[in-house]
C-alpha cells in the first residue's frame, strides 16, 4: 500500500491539503468507494453513481491530481477508446500530531506573516 505524499515524518502540509480537499466531496467519496471493488470506465461509473459523465470526469480529474485514482485508455472490441479508472491503494494517518508536523511546511503563509519583511 502506498502512503501518498509521506515523508519520514508524514505528509507535507500542501500534500495533506490536496488529499483532504480531494476527498472533501460526497461525489468523490462515492467514486473512491465504487472503484475500491473494481476498475470502471466513465460511462459505467456515471450510470452506477447516477451522475452525468461531465460531472464525473470533473471529480475524477481532482482525484487523479491528488494521486488517489489512475486512468488507463483501452480499446474495446469494436474499436472505441474507453478510459478505465481505478483507485490507487493509499493510507493517510490523520491525527493532531500529523497536522502539527505538516502545518509548518505549508507553502501558503500563516495569517500575520503576509507582508513581513526581513
MODELLER restraints for C-alpha pairs under 7 A, 6 or more apart:
rsr = mdl.restraints
at = mdl.atoms
rsr.add(forms.Gaussian(group=physical.xy_distance, feature=features.Distance(at['CA:1:A'], at['CA:89:A']), mean=5.31, stdev=0.5))
rsr.add(forms.Gaussian(group=physical.xy_distance, feature=features.Distance(at['CA:1:A'], at['CA:90:A']), mean=5.86, stdev=0.5))
rsr.add(forms.Gaussian(group=physical.xy_distance, feature=features.Distance(at['CA:2:A'], at['CA:89:A']), mean=5.91, stdev=0.5))
rsr.add(forms.Gaussian(group=physical.xy_distance, feature=features.Distance(at['CA:2:A'], at['CA:90:A']), mean=5.05, stdev=0.5))
rsr.add(forms.Gaussian(group=physical.xy_distance, feature=features.Distance(at['CA:2:A'], at['CA:91:A']), mean=6.68, stdev=0.5))
rsr.add(forms.Gaussian(group=physical.xy_distance, feature=features.Distance(at['CA:3:A'], at['CA:90:A']), mean=5.35, stdev=0.5))
rsr.add(forms.Gaussian(group=physical.xy_distance, feature=features.Distance(at['CA:3:A'], at['CA:91:A']), mean=5.08, stdev=0.5))
rsr.add(forms.Gaussian(group=physical.xy_distance, feature=features.Distance(at['CA:3:A'], at['CA:92:A']), mean=6.43, stdev=0.5))
rsr.add(forms.Gaussian(group=physical.xy_distance, feature=features.Distance(at['CA:4:A'], at['CA:90:A']), mean=6.23, stdev=0.5))
rsr.add(forms.Gaussian(group=physical.xy_distance, feature=features.Distance(at['CA:4:A'], at['CA:91:A']), mean=6.95, stdev=0.5))
rsr.add(forms.Gaussian(group=physical.xy_distance, feature=features.Distance(at['CA:5:A'], at['CA:11:A']), mean=5.00, stdev=0.5))
rsr.add(forms.Gaussian(group=physical.xy_distance, feature=features.Distance(at['CA:5:A'], at['CA:12:A']), mean=6.71, stdev=0.5))
rsr.add(forms.Gaussian(group=physical.xy_distance, feature=features.Distance(at['CA:5:A'], at['CA:15:A']), mean=5.81, stdev=0.5))
rsr.add(forms.Gaussian(group=physical.xy_distance, feature=features.Distance(at['CA:10:A'], at['CA:98:A']), mean=6.34, stdev=0.5))
rsr.add(forms.Gaussian(group=physical.xy_distance, feature=features.Distance(at['CA:11:A'], at['CA:102:A']), mean=6.19, stdev=0.5))
rsr.add(forms.Gaussian(group=physical.xy_distance, feature=features.Distance(at['CA:12:A'], at['CA:102:A']), mean=4.88, stdev=0.5))
rsr.add(forms.Gaussian(group=physical.xy_distance, feature=features.Distance(at['CA:12:A'], at['CA:105:A']), mean=5.87, stdev=0.5))
rsr.add(forms.Gaussian(group=physical.xy_distance, feature=features.Distance(at['CA:13:A'], at['CA:102:A']), mean=4.20, stdev=0.5))
rsr.add(forms.Gaussian(group=physical.xy_distance, feature=features.Distance(at['CA:13:A'], at['CA:103:A']), mean=5.15, stdev=0.5))
rsr.add(forms.Gaussian(group=physical.xy_distance, feature=features.Distance(at['CA:13:A'], at['CA:105:A']), mean=5.23, stdev=0.5))
rsr.add(forms.Gaussian(group=physical.xy_distance, feature=features.Distance(at['CA:13:A'], at['CA:106:A']), mean=4.57, stdev=0.5))
rsr.add(forms.Gaussian(group=physical.xy_distance, feature=features.Distance(at['CA:14:A'], at['CA:106:A']), mean=5.36, stdev=0.5))
rsr.add(forms.Gaussian(group=physical.xy_distance, feature=features.Distance(at['CA:14:A'], at['CA:107:A']), mean=6.70, stdev=0.5))
rsr.add(forms.Gaussian(group=physical.xy_distance, feature=features.Distance(at['CA:18:A'], at['CA:66:A']), mean=5.92, stdev=0.5))
rsr.add(forms.Gaussian(group=physical.xy_distance, feature=features.Distance(at['CA:19:A'], at['CA:66:A']), mean=5.76, stdev=0.5))
rsr.add(forms.Gaussian(group=physical.xy_distance, feature=features.Distance(at['CA:22:A'], at['CA:62:A']), mean=6.01, stdev=0.5))
rsr.add(forms.Gaussian(group=physical.xy_distance, feature=features.Distance(at['CA:22:A'], at['CA:63:A']), mean=5.64, stdev=0.5))
rsr.add(forms.Gaussian(group=physical.xy_distance, feature=features.Distance(at['CA:22:A'], at['CA:66:A']), mean=6.46, stdev=0.5))
rsr.add(forms.Gaussian(group=physical.xy_distance, feature=features.Distance(at['CA:23:A'], at['CA:29:A']), mean=5.90, stdev=0.5))
rsr.add(forms.Gaussian(group=physical.xy_distance, feature=features.Distance(at['CA:28:A'], at['CA:59:A']), mean=6.06, stdev=0.5))
rsr.add(forms.Gaussian(group=physical.xy_distance, feature=features.Distance(at['CA:32:A'], at['CA:87:A']), mean=6.28, stdev=0.5))
rsr.add(forms.Gaussian(group=physical.xy_distance, feature=features.Distance(at['CA:35:A'], at['CA:86:A']), mean=5.57, stdev=0.5))
rsr.add(forms.Gaussian(group=physical.xy_distance, feature=features.Distance(at['CA:35:A'], at['CA:87:A']), mean=5.51, stdev=0.5))
rsr.add(forms.Gaussian(group=physical.xy_distance, feature=features.Distance(at['CA:36:A'], at['CA:87:A']), mean=5.95, stdev=0.5))
rsr.add(forms.Gaussian(group=physical.xy_distance, feature=features.Distance(at['CA:38:A'], at['CA:86:A']), mean=6.88, stdev=0.5))
rsr.add(forms.Gaussian(group=physical.xy_distance, feature=features.Distance(at['CA:39:A'], at['CA:84:A']), mean=6.38, stdev=0.5))
rsr.add(forms.Gaussian(group=physical.xy_distance, feature=features.Distance(at['CA:39:A'], at['CA:85:A']), mean=5.45, stdev=0.5))
rsr.add(forms.Gaussian(group=physical.xy_distance, feature=features.Distance(at['CA:39:A'], at['CA:86:A']), mean=4.42, stdev=0.5))
rsr.add(forms.Gaussian(group=physical.xy_distance, feature=features.Distance(at['CA:40:A'], at['CA:84:A']), mean=5.22, stdev=0.5))
rsr.add(forms.Gaussian(group=physical.xy_distance, feature=features.Distance(at['CA:40:A'], at['CA:85:A']), mean=5.50, stdev=0.5))
rsr.add(forms.Gaussian(group=physical.xy_distance, feature=features.Distance(at['CA:40:A'], at['CA:86:A']), mean=6.75, stdev=0.5))
rsr.add(forms.Gaussian(group=physical.xy_distance, feature=features.Distance(at['CA:41:A'], at['CA:82:A']), mean=6.37, stdev=0.5))
rsr.add(forms.Gaussian(group=physical.xy_distance, feature=features.Distance(at['CA:41:A'], at['CA:83:A']), mean=5.42, stdev=0.5))
rsr.add(forms.Gaussian(group=physical.xy_distance, feature=features.Distance(at['CA:41:A'], at['CA:84:A']), mean=4.15, stdev=0.5))
rsr.add(forms.Gaussian(group=physical.xy_distance, feature=features.Distance(at['CA:41:A'], at['CA:85:A']), mean=6.04, stdev=0.5))
rsr.add(forms.Gaussian(group=physical.xy_distance, feature=features.Distance(at['CA:42:A'], at['CA:53:A']), mean=6.52, stdev=0.5))
rsr.add(forms.Gaussian(group=physical.xy_distance, feature=features.Distance(at['CA:42:A'], at['CA:83:A']), mean=6.59, stdev=0.5))
rsr.add(forms.Gaussian(group=physical.xy_distance, feature=features.Distance(at['CA:42:A'], at['CA:84:A']), mean=6.80, stdev=0.5))
rsr.add(forms.Gaussian(group=physical.xy_distance, feature=features.Distance(at['CA:43:A'], at['CA:53:A']), mean=6.34, stdev=0.5))
rsr.add(forms.Gaussian(group=physical.xy_distance, feature=features.Distance(at['CA:46:A'], at['CA:52:A']), mean=5.88, stdev=0.5))
rsr.add(forms.Gaussian(group=physical.xy_distance, feature=features.Distance(at['CA:46:A'], at['CA:53:A']), mean=5.54, stdev=0.5))
rsr.add(forms.Gaussian(group=physical.xy_distance, feature=features.Distance(at['CA:46:A'], at['CA:56:A']), mean=6.32, stdev=0.5))
rsr.add(forms.Gaussian(group=physical.xy_distance, feature=features.Distance(at['CA:63:A'], at['CA:69:A']), mean=5.79, stdev=0.5))
rsr.add(forms.Gaussian(group=physical.xy_distance, feature=features.Distance(at['CA:64:A'], at['CA:70:A']), mean=5.80, stdev=0.5))
rsr.add(forms.Gaussian(group=physical.xy_distance, feature=features.Distance(at['CA:68:A'], at['CA:87:A']), mean=5.99, stdev=0.5))
rsr.add(forms.Gaussian(group=physical.xy_distance, feature=features.Distance(at['CA:68:A'], at['CA:88:A']), mean=5.39, stdev=0.5))
rsr.add(forms.Gaussian(group=physical.xy_distance, feature=features.Distance(at['CA:69:A'], at['CA:85:A']), mean=6.61, stdev=0.5))
rsr.add(forms.Gaussian(group=physical.xy_distance, feature=features.Distance(at['CA:69:A'], at['CA:86:A']), mean=5.51, stdev=0.5))
rsr.add(forms.Gaussian(group=physical.xy_distance, feature=features.Distance(at['CA:69:A'], at['CA:87:A']), mean=4.25, stdev=0.5))
rsr.add(forms.Gaussian(group=physical.xy_distance, feature=features.Distance(at['CA:69:A'], at['CA:88:A']), mean=5.14, stdev=0.5))
rsr.add(forms.Gaussian(group=physical.xy_distance, feature=features.Distance(at['CA:70:A'], at['CA:85:A']), mean=5.63, stdev=0.5))
rsr.add(forms.Gaussian(group=physical.xy_distance, feature=features.Distance(at['CA:70:A'], at['CA:86:A']), mean=5.58, stdev=0.5))
rsr.add(forms.Gaussian(group=physical.xy_distance, feature=features.Distance(at['CA:70:A'], at['CA:87:A']), mean=6.43, stdev=0.5))
rsr.add(forms.Gaussian(group=physical.xy_distance, feature=features.Distance(at['CA:70:A'], at['CA:88:A']), mean=6.66, stdev=0.5))
rsr.add(forms.Gaussian(group=physical.xy_distance, feature=features.Distance(at['CA:71:A'], at['CA:83:A']), mean=6.40, stdev=0.5))
rsr.add(forms.Gaussian(group=physical.xy_distance, feature=features.Distance(at['CA:71:A'], at['CA:84:A']), mean=5.48, stdev=0.5))
rsr.add(forms.Gaussian(group=physical.xy_distance, feature=features.Distance(at['CA:71:A'], at['CA:85:A']), mean=4.40, stdev=0.5))
rsr.add(forms.Gaussian(group=physical.xy_distance, feature=features.Distance(at['CA:71:A'], at['CA:86:A']), mean=6.51, stdev=0.5))
rsr.add(forms.Gaussian(group=physical.xy_distance, feature=features.Distance(at['CA:72:A'], at['CA:83:A']), mean=5.60, stdev=0.5))
rsr.add(forms.Gaussian(group=physical.xy_distance, feature=features.Distance(at['CA:72:A'], at['CA:84:A']), mean=5.28, stdev=0.5))
rsr.add(forms.Gaussian(group=physical.xy_distance, feature=features.Distance(at['CA:72:A'], at['CA:85:A']), mean=6.54, stdev=0.5))
rsr.add(forms.Gaussian(group=physical.xy_distance, feature=features.Distance(at['CA:73:A'], at['CA:81:A']), mean=6.54, stdev=0.5))
rsr.add(forms.Gaussian(group=physical.xy_distance, feature=features.Distance(at['CA:73:A'], at['CA:82:A']), mean=5.64, stdev=0.5))
rsr.add(forms.Gaussian(group=physical.xy_distance, feature=features.Distance(at['CA:73:A'], at['CA:83:A']), mean=4.34, stdev=0.5))
rsr.add(forms.Gaussian(group=physical.xy_distance, feature=features.Distance(at['CA:73:A'], at['CA:84:A']), mean=6.20, stdev=0.5))
rsr.add(forms.Gaussian(group=physical.xy_distance, feature=features.Distance(at['CA:74:A'], at['CA:81:A']), mean=5.69, stdev=0.5))
rsr.add(forms.Gaussian(group=physical.xy_distance, feature=features.Distance(at['CA:74:A'], at['CA:82:A']), mean=5.24, stdev=0.5))
rsr.add(forms.Gaussian(group=physical.xy_distance, feature=features.Distance(at['CA:74:A'], at['CA:83:A']), mean=6.22, stdev=0.5))
rsr.add(forms.Gaussian(group=physical.xy_distance, feature=features.Distance(at['CA:75:A'], at['CA:81:A']), mean=4.59, stdev=0.5))
rsr.add(forms.Gaussian(group=physical.xy_distance, feature=features.Distance(at['CA:75:A'], at['CA:82:A']), mean=5.92, stdev=0.5))
rsr.add(forms.Gaussian(group=physical.xy_distance, feature=features.Distance(at['CA:76:A'], at['CA:82:A']), mean=6.69, stdev=0.5))
